[in-house]
């Protein structure tokens, strides 16, 4: 376990090698995303639109998403396997490749948690936003969400390995799909044309939107947890099999 903790520590230090100022643009991007969303939801809610949530719940949903964004939709360095050579580097170490990838990803979360999430967590009560979860089942749901996020990221990485000339396109499709169907940025219950009822059963819905709904108390906790367990059980074996089959297709610059 120590070697994976050390890997996470090194990844966190690597993220800030250029100094704290190097992280400021990322922090500003998150701030300039959060602030317009707050005003947007206030305008929508004050206009009398029924979204199945109170204004307080919607603001809490938005703040928690901003604070835990990296965990709610996991993205590892595996998508840069060809351009950055990340996977080839990990294969050269006497450790599990997926274990290293997980440790490095978690380590890279730490700087942004300290520079953005912690200040936002402190400011939220001052702005009148409650960040107290309605149910303790939020924590198990978040853990299942993170686990499933790694499985889905692995599947997308395997797809990019097989279609290496379309790496960038796959990454863009993945970003759009996950953002729309995970319910992190826009709650699934707000999807039009009756899509909300059907979309809550697809695997992306078991990502960030699920723990967020439990946090604000607008969902059936038992149903969400069962769906998260189901999709973890269904997709992890598939992800491991796909990764095992994809290793032979990896190439690096120069051969």
Buried (B, 14 or more C-beta within 10 A) or exposed (E): EEBBEEBBEEBBEEBBEEEEEEBEEBBEEBBEBBEEBBEEBEEBBEEEEEBEBEEEBBBBBBBBBBBBBBBBBBBBBBBBBBEEEBBBBBEEEEBEBBBBBBBBBBBBBBBBBBBBBEEBBEEBEEEEBBBEBBBEBBEBBBBBBBBBBBBBBBBBBBBBBEEBEEBEEBBEEBBEEBBBBBBBBBBBBBBEEEEBEEBBEEBBBBBBBBBBBBBBBBBEBEEBBEBBBBBBEEBBEEBEEBBEEBEEEBEEEEE
